[in-house]
């Protein structure tokens, strides 16, 4: 007996909602970059996308949340990716793959200096950086729970899941900011992988580089 086909409607609705959420976030970021954050109103964002204020409010509480959303969503996606990794994988192997997953397409979506400058804007504005920190904290909590489930620990009681989650989220954020500030940045994913490998090795002190004369 053939299995029943799954109804594609819910998945399609979710993709459409995610696409609209991304469109609102991107429009908010572009307006803030062009005009200055203080000169952007919610009405400007909805007008740029062609939706109502009510639709905007269904997704975001304010413009700061909208502008930071794409970066916050990437951070939170890693917990979902970790849960999807095979149970047979070692923790660090699975965790590395999960942390890299949201950034596999980052270079393709923001390849230009202009695109990187727009994203860097999130780190340089105090209000937006605070929004990123809020997102990172939520991502750390979700990731710690996923690590606890994988290791049989208790995220509320045991330090290990929370400490690992905080460390890897901070590592990715640090690498991303350095990549955004570089004039000629190397590929992002190998940079993140290198940072995670250094953590896995216990952050050994590197050999001193010889100064060029």
BAKOL-183086 format. One record per residue (C-alpha): residue in three letters; x, y, z. Coordinates in steps of 0.2 Angstrom, whole numbers, padded with zeros to 4 digits, always signed. Last residue first. Example, Ala and Ser with C-alpha at 12.3 -4.5 7.8 and 13.67 -1.06 7.14 Angstrom:
SER+0068-0005+0036;ALA+0062-0022+0039;
END
This chain:
UNK+0309+0218+0036;UNK+0295+0205+0038;UNK+0292+0201+0056;UNK+0293+0182+0059;UNK+0277+0175+0066;UNK+0277+0168+0084;UNK+0271+0151+0085;UNK+0252+0149+0090;UNK+0247+0147+0108;UNK+0235+0132+0109;UNK+0217+0136+0109;UNK+0211+0120+0118;UNK+0212+0110+0102;UNK+0193+0110+0099;UNK+0194+0129+0101;UNK+0207+0130+0088;UNK+0196+0119+0076;UNK+0181+0130+0079;UNK+0191+0146+0074;UNK+0198+0137+0058;UNK+0180+0131+0053;UNK+0174+0149+0055;UNK+0188+0155+0044;UNK+0185+0141+0031;UNK+0167+0147+0030;UNK+0171+0165+0027;UNK+0181+0164+0011;UNK+0196+0176+0012;UNK+0192+0194+0015;UNK+0200+0208+0004;UNK+0197+0224+0014;UNK+0193+0215+0030;UNK+0180+0222+0041;UNK+0166+0210+0037;UNK+0178+0195+0039;UNK+0183+0202+0057;UNK+0165+0204+0062;UNK+0161+0186+0056;UNK+0176+0178+0065;UNK+0171+0186+0081;UNK+0152+0181+0079;UNK+0157+0163+0075;UNK+0169+0162+0090;UNK+0156+0170+0102;UNK+0143+0157+0096;UNK+0156+0143+0099;UNK+0160+0149+0116;UNK+0143+0152+0123;UNK+0137+0135+0117;UNK+0151+0126+0124;UNK+0149+0135+0141;UNK+0130+0131+0141;UNK+0132+0113+0137;UNK+0146+0110+0150;UNK+0140+0119+0165;UNK+0127+0106+0170;UNK+0111+0111+0180;UNK+0100+0120+0168;UNK+0107+0112+0152;UNK+0105+0095+0159;UNK+0117+0082+0151;UNK+0113+0067+0140;UNK+0126+0072+0128;UNK+0115+0076+0113;UNK+0101+0083+0123;UNK+0113+0094+0132;UNK+0120+0100+0116;UNK+0103+0104+0109;UNK+0098+0113+0125;UNK+0115+0123+0125;UNK+0111+0128+0106;UNK+0094+0135+0111;UNK+0101+0145+0125;UNK+0116+0151+0115;UNK+0104+0156+0101;UNK+0093+0166+0113;UNK+0109+0175+0119;UNK+0115+0178+0102;UNK+0099+0186+0097;UNK+0099+0198+0112;UNK+0117+0202+0108;UNK+0112+0206+0090;UNK+0099+0218+0097;UNK+0112+0226+0107;UNK+0122+0228+0091;UNK+0108+0236+0083;UNK+0106+0249+0097;UNK+0125+0253+0097;UNK+0127+0255+0078;UNK+0143+0247+0073;UNK+0140+0229+0073;UNK+0124+0230+0062;UNK+0132+0242+0050;UNK+0144+0228+0046;UNK+0130+0219+0037;UNK+0128+0234+0025;UNK+0147+0235+0023;UNK+0147+0217+0018;UNK+0134+0220+0005;UNK+0143+0235-0002;UNK+0160+0226-0002;UNK+0151+0213-0013;UNK+0148+0194-0010;UNK+0133+0195+0002;UNK+0121+0181-0003;UNK+0134+0170-0011;UNK+0146+0173+0003;UNK+0133+0169+0016;UNK+0127+0153+0007;UNK+0137+0141+0019;UNK+0134+0152+0033;UNK+0119+0144+0042;UNK+0127+0127+0041;UNK+0144+0131+0048;UNK+0138+0131+0066;UNK+0129+0114+0063;UNK+0144+0106+0055;UNK+0156+0111+0069;UNK+0143+0105+0082;UNK+0142+0088+0073;UNK+0160+0085+0073;UNK+0162+0092+0090;UNK+0149+0080+0097;UNK+0155+0065+0089;UNK+0143+0059+0075;UNK+0133+0043+0078;UNK+0117+0053+0082;UNK+0117+0060+0065;UNK+0115+0079+0063;UNK+0097+0086+0063;UNK+0098+0092+0081;UNK+0113+0101+0077;UNK+0105+0110+0062;UNK+0091+0116+0073;UNK+0103+0123+0086;UNK+0113+0131+0072;UNK+0097+0140+0065;UNK+0097+0152+0080;UNK+0113+0161+0074;UNK+0107+0163+0056;UNK+0090+0170+0063;UNK+0099+0183+0073;UNK+0109+0189+0057;UNK+0093+0190+0047;UNK+0083+0198+0061;UNK+0095+0213+0065;UNK+0085+0226+0055;UNK+0068+0219+0060;UNK+0072+0219+0078;UNK+0079+0237+0077;UNK+0063+0242+0067;UNK+0051+0237+0081;UNK+0041+0222+0088;UNK+0043+0212+0072;UNK+0034+0198+0063;UNK+0015+0201+0065;UNK+0019+0219+0068;UNK+0025+0221+0050;UNK+0009+0214+0043;UNK-0001+0226+0054;UNK+0009+0240+0047;UNK+0003+0235+0029;UNK+0014+0228+0015;UNK+0022+0235+0000;UNK+0040+0231+0004;UNK+0047+0249+0003;UNK+0030+0256+0010;UNK+0032+0243+0025;UNK+0049+0249+0029;UNK+0045+0268+0027;UNK+0030+0266+0039;UNK+0041+0258+0052;UNK+0051+0274+0052;UNK+0069+0276+0047;UNK+0078+0293+0051;UNK+0086+0287+0067;UNK+0094+0273+0059;UNK+0103+0283+0046;UNK+0096+0287+0029;UNK+0106+0274+0017;UNK+0111+0261+0030;UNK+0095+0262+0039;UNK+0085+0261+0023;UNK+0095+0246+0017;UNK+0093+0237+0034;UNK+0074+0239+0035;UNK+0072+0233+0017;UNK+0083+0218+0021;UNK+0073+0214+0037;UNK+0056+0216+0028;UNK+0062+0205+0013;UNK+0068+0192+0025;UNK+0051+0191+0035;UNK+0042+0190+0018;UNK+0053+0175+0013;UNK+0051+0167+0030;UNK+0032+0169+0028;UNK+0032+0162+0011;UNK+0043+0147+0016;UNK+0031+0144+0031;UNK+0016+0144+0020;UNK+0024+0132+0007;UNK+0028+0120+0022;UNK+0011+0121+0028;UNK+0003+0118+0011;UNK+0014+0103+0005;UNK+0001+0090+0012;UNK+0011+0074+0014;UNK+0008+0060+0001;UNK+0000+0045+0009;UNK+0011+0029+0008;UNK+0007+0016-0006;UNK+0000+0000+0000;
END
